[in-house]
Amino acid sequence: MKRLLLAGAVVAVSLAAPSAASALNVYAATSLTNVMPEIRRDASYSFGGSHTLQLQIERGAPADLFLSAEPAEAQALYREGRCARPVTIATNKLVLIVRQGDPQHVGSVYGLRKGGLNLSIGNASVPVGEYTRRLLRRLRLTSVLSANSVSQQSNVGQVLSQVAFGGADAGFVYVTDARTQRDRIDSLSIPQWAQPAVRYQGCVVRRGGADTAGATSLLDAIRSSRGRGLLRRFGFGLPPRP
């Protein structure tokens, strides 16, 4: 079962056989939506903003494995005793996307300074939003958040959809997400020196009835040669081998 958490709703798409009612429950960042079912199909996936998923786990959601797009959420659960020590599983980069053909002539990240654009970003509580703000601070471009009409989203998938389907002129997403809409958007590169360190971390959830063995097995599979190969195929960077 694959679930997408969009605007507070859960959209479920079956990936496994009907017997998957007892399948491993994986709560994972939206940007892992495409790659995780390739690593293991017979799991029940709930994809959403990492902070939202963290809050759900803290409130007793039946997660077995948590995969966050930023260390902060996994580390918070670890400090609370709600998961085992997190490990880094992948890296990523930010990119500025515009509608195909760049009809507003943004041209580059510095083109946002002209103002008057509809800009979509993640809100400050989700990893893509926090990474975006770090990036803008490094580029000394925080003024673009007041020079443009900014809409804030609860996960990276919503930012991508807004730009791809005409709801925004530009937005900041991960490179891996931009790859999925190449027929609708153009990607404008960002100076490497300004890129924040985007790190994904995974941890085995500690709760009564959790499938600890299954979660550990999947975390090992993600970090295996096959898992790393799939992550790279989908555009992710890789941490040093464990």
LUMTOR-920390 format. One record per residue (C-alpha): chain; residue in three letters; residue number from 1; x negated, y, z negated. Coordinates in steps of 0.2 Angstrom, whole numbers, plus 5000, padded with zeros to 4 digits. Each point is the difference from the previous one (the first is absolute). Layout:
<rs>
R mol type seq    x    y    z
R   A  ALA NUM    X    Y    Z
...
</rs>
This chain:
<rs>
R mol type seq    x    y    z
R   A  MET   1 5000 5000 5000
R   A  LYS   2 4993 5017 5005
R   A  ARG   3 5008 5016 4992
R   A  LEU   4 4997 5018 5005
R   A  LEU   5 5003 5013 4986
R   A  LEU   6 5006 5015 5009
R   A  ALA   7 5008 5015 4992
R   A  GLY   8 5004 4990 4985
R   A  ALA   9 5008 4986 5009
R   A  VAL  10 4994 4982 5003
R   A  VAL  11 5001 4993 5018
R   A  ALA  12 4997 4981 5000
R   A  VAL  13 4994 4991 5015
R   A  SER  14 4998 4981 4999
R   A  LEU  15 4983 4993 5004
R   A  ALA  16 5001 4983 4992
R   A  ALA  17 5012 4985 4999
R   A  PRO  18 5015 5001 4990
R   A  SER  19 4991 4991 4986
R   A  ALA  20 4990 5015 4997
R   A  ALA  21 5011 5005 4985
R   A  SER  22 4985 4994 4989
R   A  ALA  23 4987 5008 5011
R   A  LEU  24 4986 5010 4993
R   A  ASN  25 5005 5018 4997
R   A  VAL  26 4988 5012 5007
R   A  TYR  27 5002 5019 4997
R   A  ALA  28 4989 5009 5013
R   A  ALA  29 4997 5017 5007
R   A  THR  30 5010 5005 5016
R   A  SER  31 4984 5001 5010
R   A  LEU  32 4997 4981 4998
R   A  THR  33 5017 4996 5007
R   A  ASN  34 4993 4993 5017
R   A  VAL  35 4984 4991 4994
R   A  MET  36 5006 4991 4984
R   A  PRO  37 5013 4988 5008
R   A  GLU  38 4986 4995 5012
R   A  ILE  39 4989 4995 4985
R   A  ARG  40 5015 4990 4992
R   A  ARG  41 5017 4999 5007
R   A  ASP  42 5008 4989 4986
R   A  ALA  43 5001 5014 4987
R   A  SER  44 5013 5013 4996
R   A  TYR  45 4994 5017 5003
R   A  SER  46 5006 5017 4993
R   A  PHE  47 4991 5014 5009
R   A  GLY  48 5001 5018 4994
R   A  GLY  49 4991 5015 4993
R   A  SER  50 4987 4993 4988
R   A  HIS  51 5006 5012 4986
R   A  THR  52 5018 4994 5002
R   A  LEU  53 4994 4982 4999
R   A  GLN  54 4990 5003 4985
R   A  LEU  55 5015 5007 4991
R   A  GLN  56 5010 4986 5005
R   A  ILE  57 4988 4987 4993
R   A  GLU  58 4999 5010 4984
R   A  ARG  59 5019 4999 4998
R   A  GLY  60 4999 4981 5002
R   A  ALA  61 5001 4997 5019
R   A  PRO  62 4996 4981 5004
R   A  ALA  63 4984 5004 5009
R   A  ASP  64 4986 4987 5000
R   A  LEU  65 4987 5009 5010
R   A  PHE  66 4998 5019 5002
R   A  LEU  67 4991 5008 5014
R   A  SER  68 4997 5019 4999
R   A  ALA  69 4994 5013 5013
R   A  GLU  70 4990 5009 4986
R   A  PRO  71 4991 4993 4984
R   A  ALA  72 5010 5011 4988
R   A  GLU  73 5016 4990 5000
R   A  ALA  74 4992 4983 4998
R   A  GLN  75 4988 5007 4987
R   A  ALA  76 5014 5007 4990
R   A  LEU  77 5009 4983 5000
R   A  TYR  78 4984 4992 4994
R   A  ARG  79 4997 5013 4986
R   A  GLU  80 5018 4996 4995
R   A  GLY  81 4996 4981 5000
R   A  ARG  82 5013 4997 5014
R   A  CYS  83 4987 4993 5012
R   A  ALA  84 4983 4992 5001
R   A  ARG  85 4985 5010 5004
R   A  PRO  86 5003 5008 5018
R   A  VAL  87 4988 4996 5014
R   A  THR  88 4997 5011 5016
R   A  ILE  89 5007 4991 5015
R   A  ALA  90 4999 5013 5015
R   A  THR  91 4997 5017 5005
R   A  ASN  92 5008 5013 5012
R   A  LYS  93 4999 5017 5007
R   A  LEU  94 5011 5014 5003
R   A  VAL  95 5005 5007 5017
R   A  LEU  96 5011 5015 5005
R   A  ILE  97 5014 4994 5012
R   A  VAL  98 5010 5011 5012
R   A  ARG  99 5014 4996 5012
R   A  GLN 100 4994 4992 5016
R   A  GLY 101 4993 5013 5011
R   A  ASP 102 4997 5012 4986
R   A  PRO 103 5015 5012 5005
R   A  GLN 104 4996 5013 4986
R   A  HIS 105 4981 5000 5006
R   A  VAL 106 4994 4996 4983
R   A  GLY 107 4983 4994 5007
R   A  SER 108 4991 4996 4984
R   A  VAL 109 5003 5000 4981
R   A  TYR 110 4994 5019 5001
R   A  GLY 111 5015 5003 5011
R   A  LEU 112 5011 4999 4986
R   A  ARG 113 4994 5017 4994
R   A  LYS 114 5011 5009 5013
R   A  GLY 115 5015 4996 4990
R   A  GLY 116 5018 4998 5005
R   A  LEU 117 4999 4981 5002
R   A  ASN 118 5011 4987 4992
R   A  LEU 119 4987 4990 4990
R   A  SER 120 5004 4983 4992
R   A  ILE 121 4989 4994 4986
R   A  GLY 122 5001 4987 4985
R   A  ASN 123 5006 5008 4984
R   A  ALA 124 4986 5002 4987
R   A  SER 125 5005 4985 4990
R   A  VAL 126 4996 4987 5014
R   A  PRO 127 4983 4996 5006
R   A  VAL 128 5002 5007 5018
R   A  GLY 129 5006 5016 4992
R   A  GLU 130 4985 5001 4988
R   A  TYR 131 4988 4995 5013
R   A  THR 132 5007 5014 5012
R   A  ARG 133 4998 5013 4986
R   A  ARG 134 4982 4995 4997
R   A  LEU 135 4996 5001 5018
R   A  LEU 136 5008 5017 5002
R   A  ARG 137 4990 5006 4985
R   A  ARG 138 4983 4994 5008
R   A  LEU 139 5005 5008 5016
R   A  ARG 140 5005 5016 4991
R   A  LEU 141 5017 4999 5008
R   A  THR 142 5012 4999 4986
R   A  SER 143 5008 5016 5007
R   A  VAL 144 5008 4990 5014
R   A  LEU 145 5012 4993 4987
R   A  SER 146 5007 5018 4998
R   A  ALA 147 4998 5005 5018
R   A  ASN 148 5011 4986 5007
R   A  SER 149 5016 4993 4996
R   A  VAL 150 4995 4985 4989
R   A  SER 151 5011 4984 4997
R   A  GLN 152 4994 4988 4987
R   A  GLN 153 5003 4981 5002
R   A  SER 154 5000 4986 4987
R   A  ASN 155 4989 4988 5011
R   A  VAL 156 4989 5001 5015
R   A  GLY 157 5012 4991 5011
R   A  GLN 158 5012 5014 4998
R   A  VAL 159 4987 5013 5006
R   A  LEU 160 4996 4989 5015
R   A  SER 161 5019 4999 5005
R   A  GLN 162 5003 5018 4998
R   A  VAL 163 4986 5005 5013
R   A  ALA 164 5003 4985 5011
R   A  PHE 165 5019 5004 5002
R   A  GLY 166 4999 5019 5001
R   A  GLY 167 5004 5005 4982
R   A  ALA 168 4983 5008 4998
R   A  ASP 169 4987 5007 5011
R   A  ALA 170 4985 4993 4990
R   A  GLY 171 4996 4989 4985
R   A  PHE 172 4986 4992 4991
R   A  VAL 173 5000 4980 5000
R   A  TYR 174 4988 4986 4999
R   A  VAL 175 4991 4995 5016
R   A  THR 176 5008 4983 4998
R   A  ASP 177 5017 5007 5001
R   A  ALA 178 4997 5012 5014
R   A  ARG 179 4995 4984 5010
R   A  THR 180 5018 4993 4999
R   A  GLN 181 5008 5015 5009
R   A  ARG 182 4987 5004 5014
R   A  ASP 183 5014 5001 5013
R   A  ARG 184 5008 5014 4990
R   A  ILE 185 4986 5010 4992
R   A  ASP 186 4982 5007 5003
R   A  SER 187 4987 4999 4986
R   A  LEU 188 4988 5014 4997
R   A  SER 189 4984 4995 4991
R   A  ILE 190 4994 5008 4984
R   A  PRO 191 4982 5004 4996
R   A  GLN 192 4992 4985 4992
R   A  TRP 193 4992 5010 4986
R   A  ALA 194 5017 5006 4994
R   A  GLN 195 5008 4983 4999
R   A  PRO 196 5006 4995 4983
R   A  ALA 197 4994 4982 4994
R   A  VAL 198 5016 4990 5003
R   A  ARG 199 5000 4984 4991
R   A  TYR 200 5013 4986 4998
R   A  GLN 201 5000 4990 4984
R   A  GLY 202 5009 4984 4995
R   A  CYS 203 5004 4993 4984
R   A  VAL 204 5009 4984 4993
R   A  VAL 205 5015 5006 4990
R   A  ARG 206 5001 4994 4982
R   A  ARG 207 5018 4997 4994
R   A  GLY 208 5011 4985 4994
R   A  GLY 209 5003 4988 5014
R   A  ALA 210 4988 5007 5012
R   A  ASP 211 4992 4989 5013
R   A  THR 212 4982 5004 4995
R   A  ALA 213 4992 4986 5009
R   A  GLY 214 5009 5004 5016
R   A  ALA 215 4996 5019 4999
R   A  THR 216 4982 4995 4996
R   A  SER 217 5000 4989 5016
R   A  LEU 218 5007 5014 5011
R   A  LEU 219 4987 5013 4993
R   A  ASP 220 4986 4987 5004
R   A  ALA 221 5008 4998 5018
R   A  ILE 222 5000 5019 5003
R   A  ARG 223 4981 5000 4995
R   A  SER 224 4995 4985 5010
R   A  SER 225 4992 5000 5017
R   A  ARG 226 5017 4997 5009
R   A  GLY 227 5008 5014 4989
R   A  ARG 228 4987 5012 5003
R   A  GLY 229 5000 4997 5019
R   A  LEU 230 5019 5003 5000
R   A  LEU 231 4998 5016 4991
R   A  ARG 232 4987 5006 5012
R   A  ARG 233 5011 4995 5015
R   A  PHE 234 5013 5011 4993
R   A  GLY 235 4988 5015 4999
R   A  PHE 236 4995 4999 4981
R   A  GLY 237 4983 5003 4994
R   A  LEU 238 4992 4987 4988
R   A  PRO 239 4992 5001 4983
R   A  PRO 240 4983 4990 4997
R   A  ARG 241 5003 4981 4999
R   A  PRO 242 5004 4995 4982
</rs>
